[in-house]
Amino acid sequence: MFFPHILSIEPLDPQTPVGVRIGRSILRHRRLIAAAAFVAVAAVAVFLYVEAHRYASSSSSVSLVIPGEQHRWKLEVVNGTAENGLAQGVTDMLRKLGYDVVELRTQRTPPLPRCLVIDRSGNREGAEEVAAALGLPHDRVQTQVDKSLYLDFTIAVGADFRSFNMLSGALQ
């Protein structure tokens, strides 16, 4: 036993007055209840410690990252469709995602058939990250480095924008 002094049971002596026997019995029960409460509180504390430690270690591997917040890339959005307001809608969406859109424009001629992310700075991995944030596959990333534009990426919104959920939501 861990607590022999708490749980000690004295033999009943018939000579001991009844009031004293009842008092000792109550005292023994209180000690037993206190020991059980101590064990229960210790078990809960250990459980909470283990769960908190497990949560902390698992949350370090899963992080909530807003795509554009990690980098301060400069983006340009080009509306290559006949849809009015599409460049502004895509710009607003990208800014909500944390990207820095520094320029937006419309290019109606020639119309762009496909949506693309054009790497202007030689950072293909970054361009693929932006494409993924927009829901575009990696084959929609092209590299056309042009340092004179002072841009990292151009988002060219083409006629097929409705087939991508993120881009089709830009008109709403």
Buried (B, 14 or more C-beta within 10 A) or exposed (E): EEEEEBEEEEEEEEEEEEEEBEEBEEEBEEBEEEBEEEEEEEEEEEEEEEEEEEEEEEEEEEEEEEBBEEBEBBBBBBBBBEBEEBBBBBBBBBEEBBBEBBBBEBBEEEEBEBBBBBBBBEBBEBBBBBBBBBBBEEEBBEEEEEEEBEBBBBBBBBBBBEEBEBBBEBBE
